[in-house]
Amino acid sequence: MLASTSSPSPQAGLRLPHPLVLLLAAVGVAAILTWILPAGAYERRTDPATGREVVVAGTYAPTAAAPVGIEDALLAVPRGIVAGADVIVVILFVGGAFVLLDATGALGRLVGSLVGRTRRPRTVVIAVSLAFAILGALENMHEEIIALIPVLVVLSQGLGFGALTALGMSVGAAVVGSAFGPTNPFQTGIALRFAELPPLSLPVLRFSLFAAAVAVWIGWTLAMASRDEVSPEVTVAPTERATIRDIVLLAIVIVPFIAYVVGVVRYDWGFNELSALFLVAGFAVGLVAGMSLSSTAAAFLKGMEAMVGAALFVGVARAISLVFTDGRVIDTIVHGLATPLAHLPGLAAALMMIPVQAILHVPVPSVSGQAVLTMPIMAPLSDLLGISRDAAVIAYQTGAGLTDMITPTNGALLAMLLGARVSYGRWIRFALPGALLVAIVGMVGIALAG
């Protein structure tokens, strides 16, 4: 289905280093900062409902310095991989199942049939974008997209667009949906809880913001699609007509996502449950395709091999936040960014919370972790400023949520760019203006909630 070439890009000399080098460099920079920034910490308490440790506002105090040396910085990398084991296993299992599906030829035939029949390629882009935005709103879909990128690139090329459009209608749409999804338990849900607000505060405003943000992003993706050159590195090969069995095989790898969304919403499922579902799905694909158990196992493992590099990016990215935590400077960074807001007028301070949250998302690439860290500080601060706590939550959603699609410390994002063969710089030129347009939606929401 995919045909690769090894010819170098004419712009190869302008590209940033390999994503692994970029992430390791970020770990080094984080370690250096632990020698420069003063150590400090907030007092913490355990939230009885979630078991998470949350900061206590107004308790920041200097602590003994704990600079991270070369040895500890290097050890943070395997520690980060261990800490991200659940996400890494998901990437391997989901990727293995989709590569196995591709090996049967079913994926190529299905994509070819879709491309051959559609006469409205932009409608397909809208439909795919809406699907990923909804999945983002429901369960914060992100890392799971890594395995789908090669397929989406082929689909986008078949529609007459390039790899940037594939990324825009998948990870871009999912990030926007996740950021503004009123029911997203990993962003909005956690932020509302630690801002001590009801689970669905201001529902009309929040659903309106979600619809507006997704519409703006889809509009941006469509506007840029016509300029998105088709990459010569990945081409759509002619395929046979899809069969009923091909549809069944596709359904086998789609059903786990549906079950997972239900499980997240109703039963507090996590990545381990999704991994278990795709373990079953991977073997089911092989058996339905007519392979033996041993052949299926071998093909499944071979499929995982293609995802090892992408999976490790996620673990290495975790090392960055570990270094900041070990060096006792993460609370210092939060305190240093939040304190100046108290001297600004209410609405101005609320709007400035957006860039503050965006900056914090570089050393804290976990959106849920950032909500736990910052909302117990930002919520009381909003009371002092005379603005609503809902405004502070929307600022977090806009700043931290949208930064997920551009921060270089997001290992999953770098893995997706690698899979699509798109340089980080090229992606930023596409995504950053669109993210800023969507941020205007968040600003309007802050003004209305304030």
Secondary structure as a PSIPRED ss2 file (coil, helix, strand):
# PSIPRED VFORMAT (PSIPRED V4.0)

   1 M C   1.000  0.000  0.000
   2 L E   0.000  0.000  1.000
   3 A E   0.000  0.000  1.000
   4 S C   1.000  0.000  0.000
   5 T C   1.000  0.000  0.000
   6 S C   1.000  0.000  0.000
   7 S C   1.000  0.000  0.000
   8 P C   1.000  0.000  0.000
   9 S C   1.000  0.000  0.000
  10 P C   1.000  0.000  0.000
  11 Q C   1.000  0.000  0.000
  12 A H   0.000  1.000  0.000
  13 G H   0.000  1.000  0.000
  14 L H   0.000  1.000  0.000
  15 R C   1.000  0.000  0.000
  16 L C   1.000  0.000  0.000
  17 P C   1.000  0.000  0.000
  18 H C   1.000  0.000  0.000
  19 P H   0.000  1.000  0.000
  20 L H   0.000  1.000  0.000
  21 V H   0.000  1.000  0.000
  22 L H   0.000  1.000  0.000
  23 L H   0.000  1.000  0.000
  24 L H   0.000  1.000  0.000
  25 A H   0.000  1.000  0.000
  26 A H   0.000  1.000  0.000
  27 V H   0.000  1.000  0.000
  28 G H   0.000  1.000  0.000
  29 V H   0.000  1.000  0.000
  30 A H   0.000  1.000  0.000
  31 A H   0.000  1.000  0.000
  32 I H   0.000  1.000  0.000
  33 L H   0.000  1.000  0.000
  34 T H   0.000  1.000  0.000
  35 W H   0.000  1.000  0.000
  36 I H   0.000  1.000  0.000
  37 L C   1.000  0.000  0.000
  38 P C   1.000  0.000  0.000
  39 A C   1.000  0.000  0.000
  40 G E   0.000  0.000  1.000
  41 A E   0.000  0.000  1.000
  42 Y C   1.000  0.000  0.000
  43 E C   1.000  0.000  0.000
  44 R E   0.000  0.000  1.000
  45 R E   0.000  0.000  1.000
  46 T E   0.000  0.000  1.000
  47 D C   1.000  0.000  0.000
  48 P C   1.000  0.000  0.000
  49 A C   1.000  0.000  0.000
  50 T C   1.000  0.000  0.000
  51 G C   1.000  0.000  0.000
  52 R C   1.000  0.000  0.000
  53 E E   0.000  0.000  1.000
  54 V E   0.000  0.000  1.000
  55 V E   0.000  0.000  1.000
  56 V C   1.000  0.000  0.000
  57 A C   1.000  0.000  0.000
  58 G C   1.000  0.000  0.000
  59 T C   1.000  0.000  0.000
  60 Y C   1.000  0.000  0.000
  61 A E   0.000  0.000  1.000
  62 P E   0.000  0.000  1.000
  63 T C   1.000  0.000  0.000
  64 A C   1.000  0.000  0.000
  65 A C   1.000  0.000  0.000
  66 A C   1.000  0.000  0.000
  67 P C   1.000  0.000  0.000
  68 V C   1.000  0.000  0.000
  69 G C   1.000  0.000  0.000
  70 I H   0.000  1.000  0.000
  71 E H   0.000  1.000  0.000
  72 D H   0.000  1.000  0.000
  73 A H   0.000  1.000  0.000
  74 L H   0.000  1.000  0.000
  75 L H   0.000  1.000  0.000
  76 A H   0.000  1.000  0.000
  77 V H   0.000  1.000  0.000
  78 P H   0.000  1.000  0.000
  79 R H   0.000  1.000  0.000
  80 G H   0.000  1.000  0.000
  81 I H   0.000  1.000  0.000
  82 V H   0.000  1.000  0.000
  83 A H   0.000  1.000  0.000
  84 G C   1.000  0.000  0.000
  85 A H   0.000  1.000  0.000
  86 D H   0.000  1.000  0.000
  87 V H   0.000  1.000  0.000
  88 I H   0.000  1.000  0.000
  89 V H   0.000  1.000  0.000
  90 V H   0.000  1.000  0.000
  91 I H   0.000  1.000  0.000
  92 L H   0.000  1.000  0.000
  93 F H   0.000  1.000  0.000
  94 V H   0.000  1.000  0.000
  95 G H   0.000  1.000  0.000
  96 G H   0.000  1.000  0.000
  97 A H   0.000  1.000  0.000
  98 F H   0.000  1.000  0.000
  99 V H   0.000  1.000  0.000
 100 L H   0.000  1.000  0.000
 101 L H   0.000  1.000  0.000
 102 D H   0.000  1.000  0.000
 103 A H   0.000  1.000  0.000
 104 T C   1.000  0.000  0.000
 105 G C   1.000  0.000  0.000
 106 A H   0.000  1.000  0.000
 107 L H   0.000  1.000  0.000
 108 G H   0.000  1.000  0.000
 109 R H   0.000  1.000  0.000
 110 L H   0.000  1.000  0.000
 111 V H   0.000  1.000  0.000
 112 G H   0.000  1.000  0.000
 113 S H   0.000  1.000  0.000
 114 L H   0.000  1.000  0.000
 115 V H   0.000  1.000  0.000
 116 G H   0.000  1.000  0.000
 117 R H   0.000  1.000  0.000
 118 T C   1.000  0.000  0.000
 119 R C   1.000  0.000  0.000
 120 R C   1.000  0.000  0.000
 121 P H   0.000  1.000  0.000
 122 R H   0.000  1.000  0.000
 123 T H   0.000  1.000  0.000
 124 V H   0.000  1.000  0.000
 125 V H   0.000  1.000  0.000
 126 I H   0.000  1.000  0.000
 127 A H   0.000  1.000  0.000
 128 V H   0.000  1.000  0.000
 129 S H   0.000  1.000  0.000
 130 L H   0.000  1.000  0.000
 131 A H   0.000  1.000  0.000
 132 F H   0.000  1.000  0.000
 133 A H   0.000  1.000  0.000
 134 I H   0.000  1.000  0.000
 135 L H   0.000  1.000  0.000
 136 G H   0.000  1.000  0.000
 137 A H   0.000  1.000  0.000
 138 L H   0.000  1.000  0.000
 139 E H   0.000  1.000  0.000
 140 N C   1.000  0.000  0.000
 141 M C   1.000  0.000  0.000
 142 H C   1.000  0.000  0.000
 143 E H   0.000  1.000  0.000
 144 E H   0.000  1.000  0.000
 145 I H   0.000  1.000  0.000
 146 I H   0.000  1.000  0.000
 147 A H   0.000  1.000  0.000
 148 L H   0.000  1.000  0.000
 149 I H   0.000  1.000  0.000
 150 P H   0.000  1.000  0.000
 151 V H   0.000  1.000  0.000
 152 L H   0.000  1.000  0.000
 153 V H   0.000  1.000  0.000
 154 V H   0.000  1.000  0.000
 155 L H   0.000  1.000  0.000
 156 S H   0.000  1.000  0.000
 157 Q H   0.000  1.000  0.000
 158 G H   0.000  1.000  0.000
 159 L C   1.000  0.000  0.000
 160 G C   1.000  0.000  0.000
 161 F C   1.000  0.000  0.000
 162 G C   1.000  0.000  0.000
 163 A H   0.000  1.000  0.000
 164 L H   0.000  1.000  0.000
 165 T H   0.000  1.000  0.000
 166 A H   0.000  1.000  0.000
 167 L H   0.000  1.000  0.000
 168 G H   0.000  1.000  0.000
 169 M H   0.000  1.000  0.000
 170 S H   0.000  1.000  0.000
 171 V H   0.000  1.000  0.000
 172 G H   0.000  1.000  0.000
 173 A H   0.000  1.000  0.000
 174 A H   0.000  1.000  0.000
 175 V H   0.000  1.000  0.000
 176 V H   0.000  1.000  0.000
 177 G H   0.000  1.000  0.000
 178 S H   0.000  1.000  0.000
 179 A H   0.000  1.000  0.000
 180 F H   0.000  1.000  0.000
 181 G C   1.000  0.000  0.000
 182 P C   1.000  0.000  0.000
 183 T C   1.000  0.000  0.000
 184 N C   1.000  0.000  0.000
 185 P H   0.000  1.000  0.000
 186 F H   0.000  1.000  0.000
 187 Q H   0.000  1.000  0.000
 188 T H   0.000  1.000  0.000
 189 G H   0.000  1.000  0.000
 190 I H   0.000  1.000  0.000
 191 A H   0.000  1.000  0.000
 192 L H   0.000  1.000  0.000
 193 R H   0.000  1.000  0.000
 194 F H   0.000  1.000  0.000
 195 A C   1.000  0.000  0.000
 196 E C   1.000  0.000  0.000
 197 L C   1.000  0.000  0.000
 198 P C   1.000  0.000  0.000
 199 P C   1.000  0.000  0.000
 200 L C   1.000  0.000  0.000
 201 S C   1.000  0.000  0.000
 202 L C   1.000  0.000  0.000
 203 P H   0.000  1.000  0.000
 204 V H   0.000  1.000  0.000
 205 L H   0.000  1.000  0.000
 206 R H   0.000  1.000  0.000
 207 F H   0.000  1.000  0.000
 208 S H   0.000  1.000  0.000
 209 L H   0.000  1.000  0.000
 210 F H   0.000  1.000  0.000
 211 A H   0.000  1.000  0.000
 212 A H   0.000  1.000  0.000
 213 A H   0.000  1.000  0.000
 214 V H   0.000  1.000  0.000
 215 A H   0.000  1.000  0.000
 216 V H   0.000  1.000  0.000
 217 W H   0.000  1.000  0.000
 218 I H   0.000  1.000  0.000
 219 G H   0.000  1.000  0.000
 220 W H   0.000  1.000  0.000
 221 T H   0.000  1.000  0.000
 222 L H   0.000  1.000  0.000
 223 A H   0.000  1.000  0.000
 224 M H   0.000  1.000  0.000
 225 A H   0.000  1.000  0.000
 226 S C   1.000  0.000  0.000
 227 R C   1.000  0.000  0.000
 228 D C   1.000  0.000  0.000
 229 E C   1.000  0.000  0.000
 230 V C   1.000  0.000  0.000
 231 S C   1.000  0.000  0.000
 232 P C   1.000  0.000  0.000
 233 E C   1.000  0.000  0.000
 234 V C   1.000  0.000  0.000
 235 T E   0.000  0.000  1.000
 236 V E   0.000  0.000  1.000
 237 A C   1.000  0.000  0.000
 238 P C   1.000  0.000  0.000
 239 T C   1.000  0.000  0.000
 240 E C   1.000  0.000  0.000
 241 R C   1.000  0.000  0.000
 242 A C   1.000  0.000  0.000
 243 T C   1.000  0.000  0.000
 244 I H   0.000  1.000  0.000
 245 R H   0.000  1.000  0.000
 246 D H   0.000  1.000  0.000
 247 I H   0.000  1.000  0.000
 248 V H   0.000  1.000  0.000
 249 L H   0.000  1.000  0.000
 250 L H   0.000  1.000  0.000
 251 A H   0.000  1.000  0.000
 252 I H   0.000  1.000  0.000
 253 V H   0.000  1.000  0.000
 254 I H   0.000  1.000  0.000
 255 V H   0.000  1.000  0.000
 256 P H   0.000  1.000  0.000
 257 F H   0.000  1.000  0.000
 258 I H   0.000  1.000  0.000
 259 A H   0.000  1.000  0.000
 260 Y H   0.000  1.000  0.000
 261 V H   0.000  1.000  0.000
 262 V H   0.000  1.000  0.000
 263 G H   0.000  1.000  0.000
 264 V H   0.000  1.000  0.000
 265 V H   0.000  1.000  0.000
 266 R H   0.000  1.000  0.000
 267 Y H   0.000  1.000  0.000
 268 D C   1.000  0.000  0.000
 269 W C   1.000  0.000  0.000
 270 G C   1.000  0.000  0.000
 271 F H   0.000  1.000  0.000
 272 N H   0.000  1.000  0.000
 273 E H   0.000  1.000  0.000
 274 L H   0.000  1.000  0.000
 275 S H   0.000  1.000  0.000
 276 A H   0.000  1.000  0.000
 277 L H   0.000  1.000  0.000
 278 F H   0.000  1.000  0.000
 279 L H   0.000  1.000  0.000
 280 V H   0.000  1.000  0.000
 281 A H   0.000  1.000  0.000
 282 G H   0.000  1.000  0.000
 283 F H   0.000  1.000  0.000
 284 A H   0.000  1.000  0.000
 285 V H   0.000  1.000  0.000
 286 G H   0.000  1.000  0.000
 287 L H   0.000  1.000  0.000
 288 V H   0.000  1.000  0.000
 289 A C   1.000  0.000  0.000
 290 G C   1.000  0.000  0.000
 291 M C   1.000  0.000  0.000
 292 S C   1.000  0.000  0.000
 293 L H   0.000  1.000  0.000
 294 S H   0.000  1.000  0.000
 295 S H   0.000  1.000  0.000
 296 T H   0.000  1.000  0.000
 297 A H   0.000  1.000  0.000
 298 A H   0.000  1.000  0.000
 299 A H   0.000  1.000  0.000
 300 F H   0.000  1.000  0.000
 301 L H   0.000  1.000  0.000
 302 K H   0.000  1.000  0.000
 303 G H   0.000  1.000  0.000
 304 M H   0.000  1.000  0.000
 305 E H   0.000  1.000  0.000
 306 A C   1.000  0.000  0.000
 307 M C   1.000  0.000  0.000
 308 V H   0.000  1.000  0.000
 309 G H   0.000  1.000  0.000
 310 A H   0.000  1.000  0.000
 311 A H   0.000  1.000  0.000
 312 L H   0.000  1.000  0.000
 313 F H   0.000  1.000  0.000
 314 V H   0.000  1.000  0.000
 315 G H   0.000  1.000  0.000
 316 V H   0.000  1.000  0.000
 317 A H   0.000  1.000  0.000
 318 R H   0.000  1.000  0.000
 319 A H   0.000  1.000  0.000
 320 I H   0.000  1.000  0.000
 321 S H   0.000  1.000  0.000
 322 L H   0.000  1.000  0.000
 323 V H   0.000  1.000  0.000
 324 F H   0.000  1.000  0.000
 325 T H   0.000  1.000  0.000
 326 D H   0.000  1.000  0.000
 327 G C   1.000  0.000  0.000
 328 R C   1.000  0.000  0.000
 329 V C   1.000  0.000  0.000
 330 I H   0.000  1.000  0.000
 331 D H   0.000  1.000  0.000
 332 T H   0.000  1.000  0.000
 333 I H   0.000  1.000  0.000
 334 V H   0.000  1.000  0.000
 335 H H   0.000  1.000  0.000
 336 G H   0.000  1.000  0.000
 337 L H   0.000  1.000  0.000
 338 A H   0.000  1.000  0.000
 339 T H   0.000  1.000  0.000
 340 P H   0.000  1.000  0.000
 341 L H   0.000  1.000  0.000
 342 A H   0.000  1.000  0.000
 343 H H   0.000  1.000  0.000
 344 L C   1.000  0.000  0.000
 345 P C   1.000  0.000  0.000
 346 G H   0.000  1.000  0.000
 347 L H   0.000  1.000  0.000
 348 A H   0.000  1.000  0.000
 349 A H   0.000  1.000  0.000
 350 A H   0.000  1.000  0.000
 351 L H   0.000  1.000  0.000
 352 M H   0.000  1.000  0.000
 353 M H   0.000  1.000  0.000
 354 I H   0.000  1.000  0.000
 355 P H   0.000  1.000  0.000
 356 V H   0.000  1.000  0.000
 357 Q H   0.000  1.000  0.000
 358 A H   0.000  1.000  0.000
 359 I H   0.000  1.000  0.000
 360 L H   0.000  1.000  0.000
 361 H C   1.000  0.000  0.000
 362 V C   1.000  0.000  0.000
 363 P C   1.000  0.000  0.000
 364 V C   1.000  0.000  0.000
 365 P C   1.000  0.000  0.000
 366 S C   1.000  0.000  0.000
 367 V H   0.000  1.000  0.000
 368 S H   0.000  1.000  0.000
 369 G H   0.000  1.000  0.000
 370 Q H   0.000  1.000  0.000
 371 A H   0.000  1.000  0.000
 372 V H   0.000  1.000  0.000
 373 L H   0.000  1.000  0.000
 374 T H   0.000  1.000  0.000
 375 M H   0.000  1.000  0.000
 376 P H   0.000  1.000  0.000
 377 I H   0.000  1.000  0.000
 378 M H   0.000  1.000  0.000
 379 A H   0.000  1.000  0.000
 380 P H   0.000  1.000  0.000
 381 L H   0.000  1.000  0.000
 382 S H   0.000  1.000  0.000
 383 D H   0.000  1.000  0.000
 384 L H   0.000  1.000  0.000
 385 L H   0.000  1.000  0.000
 386 G C   1.000  0.000  0.000
 387 I C   1.000  0.000  0.000
 388 S C   1.000  0.000  0.000
 389 R H   0.000  1.000  0.000
 390 D H   0.000  1.000  0.000
 391 A H   0.000  1.000  0.000
 392 A H   0.000  1.000  0.000
 393 V H   0.000  1.000  0.000
 394 I H   0.000  1.000  0.000
 395 A H   0.000  1.000  0.000
 396 Y H   0.000  1.000  0.000
 397 Q H   0.000  1.000  0.000
 398 T H   0.000  1.000  0.000
 399 G H   0.000  1.000  0.000
 400 A H   0.000  1.000  0.000
 401 G H   0.000  1.000  0.000
 402 L H   0.000  1.000  0.000
 403 T H   0.000  1.000  0.000
 404 D C   1.000  0.000  0.000
 405 M C   1.000  0.000  0.000
 406 I C   1.000  0.000  0.000
 407 T C   1.000  0.000  0.000
 408 P C   1.000  0.000  0.000
 409 T C   1.000  0.000  0.000
 410 N C   1.000  0.000  0.000
 411 G H   0.000  1.000  0.000
 412 A H   0.000  1.000  0.000
 413 L H   0.000  1.000  0.000
 414 L H   0.000  1.000  0.000
 415 A H   0.000  1.000  0.000
 416 M H   0.000  1.000  0.000
 417 L H   0.000  1.000  0.000
 418 L H   0.000  1.000  0.000
 419 G H   0.000  1.000  0.000
 420 A H   0.000  1.000  0.000
 421 R C   1.000  0.000  0.000
 422 V C   1.000  0.000  0.000
 423 S C   1.000  0.000  0.000
 424 Y H   0.000  1.000  0.000
 425 G H   0.000  1.000  0.000
 426 R H   0.000  1.000  0.000
 427 W H   0.000  1.000  0.000
 428 I H   0.000  1.000  0.000
 429 R H   0.000  1.000  0.000
 430 F H   0.000  1.000  0.000
 431 A H   0.000  1.000  0.000
 432 L H   0.000  1.000  0.000
 433 P H   0.000  1.000  0.000
 434 G H   0.000  1.000  0.000
 435 A H   0.000  1.000  0.000
 436 L H   0.000  1.000  0.000
 437 L H   0.000  1.000  0.000
 438 V H   0.000  1.000  0.000
 439 A H   0.000  1.000  0.000
 440 I H   0.000  1.000  0.000
 441 V H   0.000  1.000  0.000
 442 G H   0.000  1.000  0.000
 443 M H   0.000  1.000  0.000
 444 V H   0.000  1.000  0.000
 445 G H   0.000  1.000  0.000
 446 I H   0.000  1.000  0.000
 447 A H   0.000  1.000  0.000
 448 L H   0.000  1.000  0.000
 449 A H   0.000  1.000  0.000
 450 G C   1.000  0.000  0.000
